[in-house]
Amino acid sequence: MTDVMADPRDPRPLTGEPLALDLLNTRWAGAPVNDLLTGVDGYGIWLSSAGLSGRCAADEAGLAAIRQAREAIHLAAQDARRDGELGAAARDGLDAVLAHGRIRRTAGPGGPEDVAETDAPQWLAPWLAADDFLALLGQGAQRVKQCAHEACILHFFDASQNGRRRWCRMAVCGNRAKAARHYVKARG
């Protein structure tokens, strides 16, 4: 989880996941699927909720780049869940985003510092999200999960000790599943 407070305009049902998964959660269940990144205003809200609004501009170039990153991370997350590793297409998608930046190490006043640099300003948020996804994979691909509720498409990082978390939010999706099982059982 991050330390950033969600923008009060953010309509998403789940915020505060690591940056890469928070980006995936800009789509959530609905008919049709809700998508925060349909325009620059929504991108600005996401940047604010992610704590990046002071570093990244909400403009058309950034919106196109973040959508590309979201698709690459989505494909990689599917591969990670299904196979425990990334396929060639997922690696290529992430690498296409990561090719726009790098980490530069500096000697800061408090010691070593890592500074993310990108070849164009619109790539900073996408690059940070793709880099974050690789860091999550380094902690265990099996911990990058999609909610187990059949109607939910939200993602989360399972930081539980035993790695058995199933729901994006127990209070919502977990309770819905329990209530459905109870209803079926009661009808006998």
Secondary structure, 3 states (H helix, E strand, C coil): CCCCCCCCCCCCCCCCCCHHHHHHCCEECCCCCEEHHHCHHHHHHHHHHCCCCCCCCCCHHHHHHHHHHHHHHHHHHHHHHHHCCCCHHHHHHHHHHHCCEEEEEEEECCEEEEEEEECCHHHHHHHHHHHHHHHHHHCCHHHEEECCCCCCCCEEECCCCCCCCCCCCHHHHHHHHHHHHHHHHHHC
